[in-house]
Amino acid sequence: MLVVMHKDATKEQIDKVSNVIKEMGLKAHPIPGAQRVAIGITGNKEMVDTNRIEGLPGVVNIIHVTQPFKLANREFHPEDTIVSVDGKFIGEKEIAIIAGPCAVESEESLLEIAELVKEAGAKFLRGGAFKPRSSPYSFQGLGEKGLEILAKARERTGLSIVTEVLSEVDVPLVSQYADIFQIGARSMQNFPLLKTVGRFPKPVLLKRGMSATIEELLMSAEYILSEGNPNVILCERGIRTFEKYTRNTLDISTVPVIDRLSHLPIIIDPSHASGNWRYVSALSRAAIAAGADGLLIEVHTNPPGALSDGKQSLKPERFNQLMGEIKKIAAAIGRKV
């Protein structure tokens, strides 16, 4: 449910409506807009006494939101959410490029890759310190040492850090180093983890689960938003189908569907979608043309020797070439990289 306030509503009137909502045992979520403020209501809809709200000063209308995801819904928040990270933005006209290795392997290799992706035009550095692997015998990441290396890379290059957190127990530690929490596909429905990152003042990059619907992705985002964190970035990384020539099947239609349903920014991970470096550039170009707000690309100086996902990693020279290609596509649709 959404309470639409008059464009000239005062702070006192907005606070009064919010307090009445809270008195009914519900949550009030003021949403400032360019023209007016709206107040979202979440909780048990059976408890909403609209008569107590409709007559309050400053109230124009009450809208019933039909979708199960409320705070992520464009009806709730008509204007696009733009996530700000140290003067960099995700969700605005400039397309965000997040690049780096799948996993942090050593200080020397990460710093080299960070310098190269920054030179090519990336503004965010990805790298896993904690790695969820299908096999317990595979490389699991360097842990806190990996986080420390990421922090050194940020200090040297100015790139903002995107890194995965696997458990709610690790959130306080990762928050000391990361600029953006990444929630991986396997953790999309780890609801305790989603609630925990929702209580921290850092943006969250939420990946779609490999078998999840778009609605399930948005409901997972709802867990984060409902805890008070408005800075959620959605990520399409391919879903599992019967196709065997790619690791997953990139659902490019997610981009326009999310744009219609939600105000949250949506980025594409072509590396995990394809599982093969040969297809990453083509999927990246398609994502930009479809209107994606960013790309999450794996880059490694020695893919055959990578400890994780080398097969899907671009070499720096190929990444540099791709950046030139997507700049042309971005310009054709009125955006920039």
Buried (B, 14 or more C-beta within 10 A) or exposed (E): BBBBBBEEBEEEBBEBBBEBBEEBEBBBBBBEEEEBBBBBBBBEEEEBEEEEBEEBEBBEEBEEBEBEBBBBBBBBBEEBBBBEBEEBBBBBEBBBBBBBBBBBBEBEBBBBBBBBBBEBBBBBBBBBBBBBBEEEEEBBBBBBEBBBBBBEBBEEBBBBBBBBBBEBEBBEBBBEBBBBBBBBBBBBBBEEBBBBBBEBEBBBBBBBBBEBEBEBBBBBBBBBBBBEBBBBBBBBBBBEEEEEEBBBBBBBEBBEBBBEBBBBBBBBBBBBBBBEBEBBBBBBBBBBBBBBBBBBBBBBBEBEEBBBBBBBBBBBEBBBEBBEBBBEBBEEEEBEB
